Each structure stands twice: as structure tokens, then as C-alpha cells.
Amino acid sequence: MLYHGNSGDFSVANGVVIAMNSTVFMSAQASGLRRESLETLRALDSRWFSSLRVILGIMFLVFPAFAQHQPSEWQTQVRKFAETKDWDSAMRIVERELARAPQDMDVLAWRARVLNWSGHSAEAEKEYLEILKVSRNDPDNWMGLAGAYLGEGKVEDGLRALDRAVELDPKRADLRAARARALRAMGEQNEARMEFQKALNLDPASMEARAGLISVRGEPRHEMRFGQGNDLFNFTSANHDGWLSLLSQWTPHWSTSFAGSFYERAGIRAGKFSGAITGRVSRWGALTVGGAAGHDNAVIPKSEAFFDVNHGWKASETNFLRGVEFDYGQHWYWYQTSRIRTLNGTTIIYLPRDFTLSLGATGVRSTFSGTGAEWRPSGMTRLGFPLANGGEKRLSGSIFFAAGTEDFAQIDQIGRFASQTYGGGLRFQINARQDVTGYASYQKRTQDRTDTSFGLSYGIHF
């Protein structure tokens, strides 16, 4: 018997189901399963595609940044050759990469960099200008062009290129520092100082910015110096003196100097005040005129007058002789019972590594009451040399030998004896604003008399 049910058609014989038509049932069941599976797949697909999009987004962000901060092997090789100044090898690597990708802007930029680093600034300028026709929004290319301009001495063009680079990326400390260097080269110290400060604010660890700030500090215009000297004799009591001086550079062409000096000679005290003015013209050199007066107590000059002419020539930074300087001066001393006139000539020879050699000669004309005038010669040789250099801290020294009458400003050393003097000195620059100098000498005079001298001075530059 055939029955019809909700689940399908089926036959029954003797109470047992012997056949079943499941078409309707199976179709309905399959339709339900398909609907559930489709919904499940749609949910899975949505979640999978969302995860995939996140992963791809991270990859697109990370991989370019990784590539940007990890230079390729050939770039690393170029930098190594550049550090050793092997420009030919560096350029061969760049040319090899350029043959593989002639239109690659990155490779072309590296070629321009190597040209600039190796001193071919004009060729580097042409390369950068071609690159900028295609890629005008890369600040590195503008900074490279500025470097080429600066290498050619085109400071204003270099500054304009750096202006564009900073405009494209104002948050880069290296661009700010490069612009500050260009401003410094133009003599714009205040603007350069502000730009170096901006670079340091962006990158507090930048040594370039810190060094730049130091380099553009205002040059000191004044020097105040305190000094003290001693002479120990084997035939009489010691002499002592001290002084305070102020040297001021008012303009590149004019400077003044003033000093107050105090003396103690055999228990007698004396003092004087001196002043001078110096005019400089780059073509003609410098001329100094000045004088002094004070309370002499018959142990120092009552008054003095002097002038000095100085001129120098710069030779070359590569030759053994770097420069020569000549100095000539005359000095008059008026004592209570005598008059002294000296003619001084000195030649200073500038040698490599900050060595100097000075050769000096002096003629002295002494006139005492009741006696005639008498001329006496003397000479001096001095060698200056560096000892240590640690940034702002520097130590230099000198040694000298002199023969003749050595000190014409003291009554006990005026044409009365012959002598040989051996001595030396040290100068320690604490920083750009402070220094300490010291000296010592030993003088052998006629009649087995000796004079041991030493002294110290401290200078402040502001």
C-alpha cells in the first residue's frame, strides 16, 4: 500500500516499510544544507578576506620601509670605497648598476653623489639637474644639488636648493644642518645659528648640529689678561711685577689695547699705564702707535712712545713655507737720567703643522747724562710648535735663545752688560674663551751674574 507523508512517499507490506520515494525529502534536505553551507562559507570568506587585507597592508607598509633602511649590497660597497676615497672602484660599481637599469633614478642619484664626493662638482651639478627634471619632489636630490653648487662656490644657488629641500621635508635634521652650513658659508652667522638649533631640536643626538652651533658662536672681540712675573738674581734681591691688560677688536680694521703694570724693584714700587691703537688694511698691513706714562720712582721709565709696522704674506697651504710676516718698530724710553731708543725688526716664518720660526734683531741707542750716545745690538731666535690637540683644548710650546741686552725697560739692564738667555714657554688653551700661558728663562751675564725668570698669565676672551 502506498502512503503519502510529510517526509515522502513509502510502501508498507505486512506492517513493514519495503520502499520509500525520498526524492522530495532529499531535495528539501539538500536545499537546507546548501543554504547553511553557503552562509557559513560567506562568513568564513568575509573573515578570511579581512585578515588577508590586514596582512597585505602590513606587508606593503613594512617591506618598503625595510628596503629603505636596508641599503642593497652594491650601495654598501660604494660607501666603503667612498670612505677610503677609492673613487674609481666606487664609480665602477655604480656604472655596472646603471648598465642594468639606465633609467633608475636611485642609481643615477648615486652616480651624482660619487661625482660630488670625488670633487667633480660641475659634473655632479649636471647629473642632479637631469634627475630633477624627472623627480622634483625628492629632498635628497635637492640636497645633493646644493652640495654640488657649494663645491663650485655657488653659495647662493646652493642655499636656494636647500630651501627647496627643507620645504619638501621640514622635519629632517640633516637638511636643516646642511642649510645652516650654507648660511655659515655666506657669513649669515645668526641665521646659521638658528638653523643649527632647529636641527638639534629635531635630533638631539646630532653631533653635526652641536659642532655647528659651536662653530657659529660669536667670535670674541675682547681679551682680558692677568699676569705676574719674577726675576731671581744671584747678586741682589728679586724683582716682581704684575699687569692687567685689555685688548679690543672693535672692527676688522681697528683695535685698541690698554694695560696697567706694577713693579717692585729692590723694595721700591712703581707703576705705569700704557695704551695703543692699531689700524689694519688688508693690502698694506697694520700700523700701531702708542705710549705709556706712570709713577717711575727712578726704577722704570717716566714715559714711553712707540710705533710698529706689520705686514704678512700667505704662500700656500701645501708648500713647506706657508707664510711670512715682517714686523718693524721703534720704541723710546725716557728715564730720569737717561734716554733709550730701540729699533726692532722681526721675521716670522710659518711652517707646516703650526710650527713657526721667529728671527729678531734689535739695535739700542743709549744716552746717559754726561756721556755720549752708544749703540748696542742684540738678537733672538724662537721656535714655536704644537704639543697636543684635543678639540678646543690645545697645548703649544716654544723655545728661544737670545744674546745681547735683553730688557730695555729696566734701569739695571741698559747697555751695561752682555748676556745670553735660554728659555721657553707653554700655552694651554682651555677652550675657545680661556687660556693659560707660562714662561721660564735663564740668563747668563758678564761678571758671573745670573737671572732666572718665570711667570704666568691667564686670559679671558669675550
C-alpha positions as CSV (number, residue, x, y, z in Angstrom):
1,M,0.0,0.0,0.0
2,L,1.3,3.4,-0.9
3,Y,1.2,6.1,1.7
4,H,2.0,9.8,1.4
5,G,3.7,11.5,4.2
6,N,5.4,14.8,5.0
7,S,8.8,13.1,4.6
8,G,7.9,11.4,1.3
9,D,6.1,8.5,-0.3
10,F,6.6,5.0,1.1
11,S,5.0,1.4,0.8
12,V,4.1,-0.9,3.6
13,A,3.6,-4.7,3.4
14,N,2.6,-6.7,6.4
15,G,3.4,-3.7,8.5
16,V,6.9,-3.3,7.2
17,V,8.2,-0.5,5.2
18,I,9.5,-2.0,1.9
19,A,10.1,1.0,-0.3
20,M,10.4,4.8,0.0
21,N,10.5,7.6,-2.5
22,S,13.0,10.0,-0.9
23,T,13.2,12.4,-3.8
24,V,11.2,15.2,-2.1
25,F,12.8,14.5,1.2
26,M,16.4,14.5,-0.1
27,S,15.8,17.6,-2.2
28,A,14.5,19.5,0.8
29,Q,17.3,18.2,3.0
30,A,19.9,19.2,0.4
31,S,18.4,22.6,-0.1
32,G,18.6,23.3,3.6
33,L,22.2,22.0,3.8
34,R,23.2,24.2,0.9
35,R,21.7,27.3,2.5
36,E,23.5,26.6,5.8
37,S,26.8,25.9,4.0
38,L,26.6,29.0,1.9
39,E,26.0,31.2,4.9
40,T,29.0,29.5,6.6
41,L,31.2,29.9,3.6
42,R,30.2,33.6,3.3
43,A,31.1,34.2,6.9
44,L,34.4,32.4,6.6
45,D,35.2,34.2,3.3
46,S,34.5,37.6,4.9
47,R,36.7,36.9,7.9
48,W,39.5,35.4,5.7
49,F,39.5,38.3,3.3
50,S,39.5,40.8,6.2
51,S,42.6,39.1,7.6
52,L,44.2,38.9,4.2
53,R,43.7,42.6,3.7
54,V,45.3,43.4,7.1
55,I,48.3,41.1,6.3
56,L,48.8,42.7,2.9
57,G,48.5,46.1,4.4
58,I,51.2,45.4,6.9
59,M,53.4,43.9,4.2
60,F,53.1,47.0,2.0
61,L,54.0,49.2,4.9
62,V,56.9,47.1,6.3
63,F,58.6,46.0,3.2
64,P,59.2,49.4,1.6
65,A,60.4,50.8,5.0
66,F,62.7,47.8,5.4
67,A,64.0,48.3,1.9
68,Q,64.5,52.0,2.6
69,H,66.5,51.4,5.7
70,Q,68.4,48.4,4.5
71,P,70.7,49.5,1.6
72,S,71.4,47.0,-1.1
73,E,74.8,45.3,-1.3
74,W,76.1,47.4,-4.1
75,Q,75.2,50.6,-2.2
76,T,77.1,49.3,0.8
77,Q,80.1,48.6,-1.4
78,V,80.0,52.1,-2.9
79,R,80.0,53.6,0.6
80,K,83.0,51.5,1.7
81,F,85.0,52.6,-1.3
82,A,84.0,56.2,-0.7
83,E,85.2,56.0,2.9
84,T,88.7,55.0,1.5
85,K,88.4,57.6,-1.3
86,D,88.7,54.9,-3.9
87,W,86.6,56.8,-6.3
88,D,87.3,54.6,-9.4
89,S,86.1,51.5,-7.7
90,A,83.0,53.2,-6.4
91,M,82.2,54.6,-9.8
92,R,82.7,51.1,-11.5
93,I,80.0,49.6,-9.2
94,V,77.6,52.5,-10.0
95,E,78.2,52.2,-13.7
96,R,77.6,48.4,-13.5
97,E,74.2,49.0,-11.8
98,L,73.4,51.8,-14.3
99,A,74.0,49.4,-17.2
100,R,71.4,47.1,-15.8
101,A,68.9,49.9,-15.1
102,P,69.7,53.0,-17.2
103,Q,66.6,54.9,-16.1
104,D,66.7,54.0,-12.4
105,M,66.7,57.4,-10.6
106,D,68.2,55.9,-7.5
107,V,71.3,54.7,-9.4
108,L,71.6,58.0,-11.2
109,A,71.5,59.8,-7.9
110,W,74.3,57.6,-6.6
111,R,76.4,58.4,-9.6
112,A,75.9,62.1,-8.9
113,R,76.8,61.6,-5.2
114,V,80.1,59.8,-6.1
115,L,80.9,62.6,-8.6
116,N,80.3,65.2,-5.9
117,W,82.2,63.3,-3.2
118,S,85.2,62.9,-5.5
119,G,85.4,66.7,-6.3
120,H,83.7,66.7,-9.7
121,S,81.1,69.3,-8.6
122,A,80.3,70.6,-12.1
123,E,79.6,67.1,-13.4
124,A,77.5,66.3,-10.3
125,E,75.5,69.5,-10.9
126,K,74.6,68.4,-14.4
127,E,73.6,64.9,-13.2
128,Y,71.4,66.3,-10.4
129,L,69.7,68.8,-12.8
130,E,68.8,65.9,-15.1
131,I,67.5,63.9,-12.2
132,L,65.3,66.8,-11.0
133,K,63.7,67.0,-14.4
134,V,62.1,63.6,-13.6
135,S,62.0,63.6,-9.8
136,R,61.4,67.0,-8.3
137,N,59.9,66.0,-5.0
138,D,62.9,64.1,-3.5
139,P,64.6,66.3,-0.9
140,D,67.8,64.2,-1.2
141,N,68.2,65.2,-4.8
142,W,67.9,68.9,-3.9
143,M,70.4,68.5,-1.1
144,G,72.8,66.7,-3.5
145,L,72.4,69.6,-6.0
146,A,73.1,72.1,-3.2
147,G,76.3,70.2,-2.3
148,A,77.4,70.4,-5.9
149,Y,76.7,74.1,-6.0
150,L,78.7,74.7,-2.8
151,G,81.6,72.7,-4.2
152,E,81.7,75.1,-7.1
153,G,81.5,78.2,-4.8
154,K,77.9,78.9,-5.9
155,V,76.7,79.5,-2.3
156,E,73.5,81.4,-3.1
157,D,72.4,78.7,-5.6
158,G,73.2,76.1,-3.0
159,L,71.1,77.9,-0.4
160,R,68.1,78.1,-2.8
161,A,68.4,74.3,-3.4
162,L,68.4,73.7,0.3
163,D,65.4,75.9,0.8
164,R,63.5,73.7,-1.6
165,A,64.7,70.5,0.2
166,V,63.6,71.8,3.6
167,E,60.3,72.9,2.1
168,L,59.7,69.3,1.0
169,D,60.7,67.8,4.3
170,P,61.0,70.3,7.2
171,K,61.3,67.6,9.9
172,R,64.7,66.3,8.7
173,A,67.6,67.4,10.9
174,D,70.2,66.7,8.2
175,L,68.6,69.1,5.8
176,R,68.4,71.8,8.5
177,A,72.1,71.2,9.3
178,A,73.1,71.4,5.6
179,R,71.1,74.7,5.2
180,A,72.9,76.0,8.3
181,R,76.3,75.2,6.7
182,A,75.4,77.2,3.6
183,L,74.2,80.2,5.7
184,R,77.5,80.0,7.6
185,A,79.5,80.0,4.4
186,M,77.6,83.2,3.4
187,G,78.6,84.9,6.6
188,E,75.0,84.8,8.0
189,Q,76.1,83.7,11.5
190,N,72.8,84.5,13.3
191,E,70.6,82.7,10.8
192,A,73.1,79.7,10.7
193,R,72.9,79.5,14.5
194,M,69.1,79.4,14.4
195,E,69.1,76.7,11.7
196,F,71.7,74.6,13.6
197,Q,69.5,74.9,16.7
198,K,66.4,73.7,14.7
199,A,68.5,70.7,13.6
200,L,69.4,69.9,17.2
201,N,65.8,70.2,18.3
202,L,64.8,67.7,15.7
203,D,67.7,65.3,16.5
204,P,69.1,66.0,20.0
205,A,71.8,63.3,19.3
206,S,73.2,65.1,16.2
207,M,76.9,65.7,16.7
208,E,76.9,67.7,13.4
209,A,74.3,70.2,14.8
210,R,76.2,70.5,18.1
211,A,79.5,71.2,16.3
212,G,77.8,73.6,14.0
213,L,76.4,75.6,17.0
214,I,79.9,75.8,18.4
215,S,81.3,77.0,15.0
216,V,78.9,79.9,14.7
217,R,79.3,81.3,18.2
218,G,80.2,84.9,18.1
219,E,83.9,85.5,17.8
220,P,85.4,87.1,20.9
221,R,86.1,90.8,20.4
222,H,88.0,91.4,23.7
223,E,90.8,89.7,25.6
224,M,91.5,90.5,29.3
225,R,94.7,89.1,30.6
226,F,96.2,88.9,34.1
227,G,99.9,88.3,34.5
228,Q,102.7,88.0,37.0
229,G,106.5,87.7,36.5
230,N,109.5,87.2,38.7
231,D,113.3,87.7,38.3
232,L,115.6,85.9,40.8
233,F,119.2,87.3,40.8
234,N,122.3,85.8,42.3
235,F,123.6,89.2,43.2
236,T,120.7,91.2,44.6
237,S,117.1,90.9,45.8
238,A,114.4,89.6,43.4
239,N,112.2,91.8,41.2
240,H,108.5,91.2,40.8
241,D,105.9,92.6,38.5
242,G,102.2,92.2,37.6
243,W,99.9,93.5,34.9
244,L,96.3,93.7,33.7
245,S,95.7,94.3,30.0
246,L,92.6,94.6,27.8
247,L,92.8,94.1,24.0
248,S,89.7,95.0,22.0
249,Q,89.0,94.3,18.3
250,W,86.3,96.9,17.5
251,T,86.1,96.3,13.8
252,P,88.1,94.3,11.3
253,H,90.2,97.4,10.8
254,W,90.6,99.0,14.2
255,S,91.7,97.7,17.6
256,T,92.9,99.2,20.9
257,S,95.0,97.9,23.8
258,F,95.4,99.2,27.4
259,A,97.4,97.9,30.3
260,G,98.3,98.7,33.8
261,S,101.6,97.4,35.1
262,F,103.1,97.3,38.6
263,Y,106.7,96.8,39.5
264,E,108.8,96.1,42.6
265,R,112.5,96.8,42.3
266,A,114.7,96.2,45.4
267,G,111.7,97.0,47.6
268,I,110.8,100.1,45.5
269,R,107.4,100.1,44.0
270,A,106.4,101.8,40.7
271,G,103.6,101.6,38.1
272,K,102.6,102.8,34.7
273,F,99.6,102.9,32.3
274,S,100.0,102.2,28.6
275,G,97.7,102.4,25.6
276,A,97.9,101.8,21.8
277,I,95.7,101.9,18.8
278,T,96.1,99.7,15.7
279,G,94.8,100.2,12.2
280,R,94.7,97.4,9.6
281,V,94.3,97.5,5.8
282,S,94.5,94.1,4.1
283,R,96.7,95.4,1.3
284,W,99.1,97.4,3.4
285,G,99.2,95.6,6.8
286,A,98.9,97.1,10.2
287,L,100.2,100.2,12.0
288,T,100.3,100.6,15.7
289,V,101.1,103.8,17.7
290,G,101.0,104.2,21.5
291,G,102.7,105.4,24.6
292,A,103.0,105.0,28.4
293,A,103.4,107.1,31.5
294,G,103.4,106.4,35.2
295,H,104.9,106.8,38.6
296,D,108.5,105.7,38.0
297,N,110.3,106.2,41.3
298,A,113.5,106.2,39.3
299,V,113.3,102.5,38.5
300,I,111.2,102.4,35.4
301,P,110.8,104.9,32.5
302,K,108.8,108.1,33.3
303,S,107.2,108.0,29.8
304,E,107.4,106.0,26.6
305,A,106.3,106.3,23.0
306,F,106.4,103.7,20.2
307,F,105.1,102.7,16.8
308,D,105.1,99.3,15.0
309,V,104.5,98.3,11.3
310,N,103.5,94.8,10.4
311,H,102.8,93.1,7.1
312,G,102.4,89.4,6.1
313,W,102.2,87.3,3.0
314,K,100.4,84.0,2.7
315,A,102.2,81.5,0.4
316,S,100.4,78.1,0.1
317,E,98.8,75.5,2.4
318,T,100.7,72.7,0.5
319,N,104.2,74.2,0.4
320,F,106.8,73.9,3.1
321,L,106.7,77.7,3.5
322,R,103.1,78.6,4.4
323,G,103.6,82.3,5.0
324,V,106.0,85.1,6.1
325,E,105.4,88.0,8.4
326,F,107.6,91.1,8.9
327,D,107.5,93.5,11.8
328,Y,109.4,96.7,12.4
329,G,109.1,99.1,15.3
330,Q,110.8,101.8,17.3
331,H,110.4,102.5,21.0
332,W,111.6,105.5,23.1
333,Y,112.1,105.3,26.8
334,W,112.7,108.4,29.0
335,Y,114.2,107.8,32.4
336,Q,115.1,110.4,34.9
337,T,118.8,110.4,33.9
338,S,118.9,108.6,30.5
339,R,117.1,108.2,27.2
340,I,116.9,104.9,25.4
341,R,115.8,104.3,21.8
342,T,115.4,100.8,20.3
343,L,114.9,99.7,16.7
344,N,113.3,96.3,16.4
345,G,113.0,94.0,13.4
346,T,111.4,90.5,13.4
347,T,110.6,88.0,10.8
348,I,108.1,85.2,11.5
349,I,108.2,82.1,9.2
350,Y,105.0,80.0,9.2
351,L,105.7,76.3,8.6
352,P,103.6,73.1,8.3
353,R,101.7,71.7,11.2
354,D,101.5,75.1,13.0
355,F,105.3,75.4,13.5
356,T,106.7,78.9,13.5
357,L,110.3,80.2,13.4
358,S,111.0,83.8,14.5
359,L,114.2,85.7,13.9
360,G,114.6,89.1,15.6
361,A,117.3,91.8,15.8
362,T,117.4,94.9,17.9
363,G,119.6,98.0,17.9
364,V,119.8,100.0,21.1
365,R,120.9,103.6,21.4
366,S,121.6,104.6,25.0
367,T,122.3,108.2,26.1
368,F,123.2,108.8,29.7
369,S,123.7,112.2,31.4
370,G,127.3,113.4,30.9
371,T,128.1,110.6,28.4
372,G,127.8,110.2,24.6
373,A,125.3,108.0,22.8
374,E,126.2,104.4,22.3
375,W,124.6,101.7,20.0
376,R,124.4,98.1,21.1
377,P,123.0,95.1,19.1
378,S,121.1,92.1,20.3
379,G,119.3,89.1,18.6
380,M,116.8,86.5,19.3
381,T,115.7,83.2,17.7
382,R,112.4,81.5,18.7
383,L,110.8,78.2,17.6
384,G,107.1,77.6,18.2
385,F,105.4,74.2,17.9
386,P,102.2,72.3,18.8
387,L,102.3,69.7,21.5
388,A,98.7,68.3,21.8
389,N,95.3,69.0,20.2
390,G,92.1,67.7,21.8
391,G,89.3,69.7,20.1
392,E,89.1,73.0,21.8
393,K,91.8,72.1,24.3
394,R,95.3,72.7,22.8
395,L,98.8,72.8,24.1
396,S,101.7,74.5,22.3
397,G,105.2,75.4,23.3
398,S,108.2,77.4,22.3
399,I,111.9,77.6,23.0
400,F,114.2,80.6,22.4
401,F,117.8,81.8,22.6
402,A,118.8,85.5,22.8
403,A,122.1,87.3,23.1
404,G,122.8,91.0,24.0
405,T,121.0,93.5,26.2
406,E,117.6,91.8,26.8
407,D,115.3,94.2,28.7
408,F,115.4,97.9,27.9
409,A,112.7,99.0,30.2
410,Q,114.6,98.4,33.4
411,I,117.3,100.8,34.7
412,D,119.6,97.9,35.6
413,Q,119.7,96.5,32.1
414,I,120.6,99.4,29.9
415,G,123.7,98.8,27.9
416,R,125.6,97.8,31.0
417,F,126.4,94.2,30.2
418,A,126.4,91.4,27.7
419,S,124.3,88.3,28.2
420,Q,123.0,85.0,26.7
421,T,119.5,83.9,27.5
422,Y,117.9,80.4,27.2
423,G,114.2,79.9,27.7
424,G,110.9,78.6,26.7
425,G,107.2,78.8,27.2
426,L,103.9,76.9,27.2
427,R,100.4,77.9,26.2
428,F,97.3,75.8,27.2
429,Q,94.0,76.7,25.5
430,I,91.4,75.6,28.0
431,N,88.6,76.3,25.5
432,A,87.8,79.0,22.9
433,R,87.4,81.6,25.7
434,Q,90.2,80.8,28.1
435,D,93.9,80.2,28.0
436,V,96.9,80.0,30.4
437,T,100.5,80.8,29.4
438,G,103.7,80.3,31.3
439,Y,107.4,81.0,30.6
440,A,110.8,80.4,32.2
441,S,114.3,81.6,31.2
442,Y,117.9,81.6,32.4
443,Q,120.2,84.5,31.7
444,K,124.0,84.4,32.0
445,R,125.5,87.9,32.3
446,T,129.0,89.2,32.4
447,Q,130.7,89.2,35.9
448,D,129.2,85.7,36.6
449,R,125.8,87.2,37.3
450,T,122.6,85.2,36.5
451,D,118.9,86.0,36.3
452,T,116.3,83.3,36.5
453,S,112.9,84.5,35.2
454,F,109.5,82.9,35.3
455,G,105.9,84.0,35.0
456,L,102.3,83.1,34.4
457,S,99.3,84.7,32.8
458,Y,95.6,83.9,32.4
459,G,93.5,85.2,29.5
460,I,89.7,85.5,29.1
461,H,88.2,86.1,25.7
462,F,84.7,87.6,25.4
